[in-house]
Amino acid sequence: MIAENIYEVKEKIKRKCAEVNRDISEIKLIAVSKNFGIEEIEEAFNEGVIDFGENRAQELDIKFSRLGNKITWHFIGNLQRNKVRFVVNSSDYIHSVDSLLIATEINKRAGLINKIQKVLLQVNTTNEETKSGLTDYNEIKDLANYCMDFPNIELIGLMTIGPLTDDINLIRKSFSQLRKIKNRLNADNININELSMGMTSDYEIAIEEGSTMLRIGSAIFGQRDYSTSWKEKL
Ligand SMILES: *Cc1c(COP(=O)(O)O)cnc(C)c1O
């Protein structure tokens, strides 16, 4: 099942890239494995997927201890300061940085283990109050500049979560806004390239709007079952 799903997702990505004249090699497929177990991850890994995304520090920590460095780990969830240590230890990329407090802690923890931590800033492009992420351009720029100055952080891009809606125009607007913010930062001498946007329901639109990192969960692993805790699946 997972193998077929991956094949299909990759085919759709390929087709969309051909349609909008994009080079497929500039798009990273991240399999979001939250709430799935080690076996499912192994199965996807055996199909050639090496990037996996997790949104809980503790869940990532356990999966990292079982599977280790053969996988490229992406942390995509809300980050609390007291969990930063674990996430820096396991993640190749942290997509969800949205405060100076967290960035400062990441820099400190990465320094302690001699690591340069790759990060993206999370932007709230939908103005939903319940969502994490920065909204104001100057705040984004200020935090980006701090990250550029931190010796143990490498700022590589921006991340957003599209709106939960069927309205394609609203989804497109959210993604094109992220791209415009990146272009504006580039013009302000902040040299970042990555756009982490697009999930199961909207990744084809994200490709059209310039995404370089797709975070895809249910299209690969199936519906997440929240009736049992992730702890019981590990
Ligand atoms: C769960 C999650 C995804 C993947 O969602 P699907 O709809 O299952 O593809 C992507 N990004 C973030 C931040 C998530 O929490």
The ligand as a Tripos MOL2 file, in Angstrom:
@<TRIPOS>MOLECULE
LIG
   15    15     1     0     0
SMALL
NO_CHARGES

@<TRIPOS>ATOM
      1 C1          0.6320   16.5900    9.4870 C.3       1 LIG1
      2 C2          1.3460   17.6590    8.7820 C.ar      1 LIG1
      3 C3          1.5870   17.5780    7.3960 C.ar      1 LIG1
      4 C4          1.0880   16.4440    6.5130 C.3       1 LIG1
      5 O1         -0.2940   16.4650    6.4170 O.3       1 LIG1
      6 P1         -1.0910   15.5370    5.3580 P.3       1 LIG1
      7 O2         -2.3380   16.3020    5.1080 O.co2     1 LIG1
      8 O3         -1.3150   14.2350    6.0120 O.co2     1 LIG1
      9 O4         -0.2580   15.4300    4.1470 O.co2     1 LIG1
     10 C5          2.3080   18.5990    6.8110 C.ar      1 LIG1
     11 N1          2.7560   19.6500    7.5190 N.ar      1 LIG1
     12 C6          2.5500   19.7690    8.8430 C.ar      1 LIG1
     13 C7          3.0790   20.9540    9.5660 C.3       1 LIG1
     14 C8          1.8320   18.7810    9.5200 C.ar      1 LIG1
     15 O5          1.6360   18.9070   10.8410 O.3       1 LIG1
@<TRIPOS>BOND
     1     1     2 1
     2     2     3 ar
     3     2    14 ar
     4     3     4 1
     5     3    10 ar
     6     4     5 1
     7     5     6 1
     8     6     7 2
     9     6     8 1
    10     6     9 1
    11    10    11 ar
    12    11    12 ar
    13    12    13 1
    14    12    14 ar
    15    14    15 1
@<TRIPOS>SUBSTRUCTURE
     1 LIG1         1 GROUP 0 **** ****
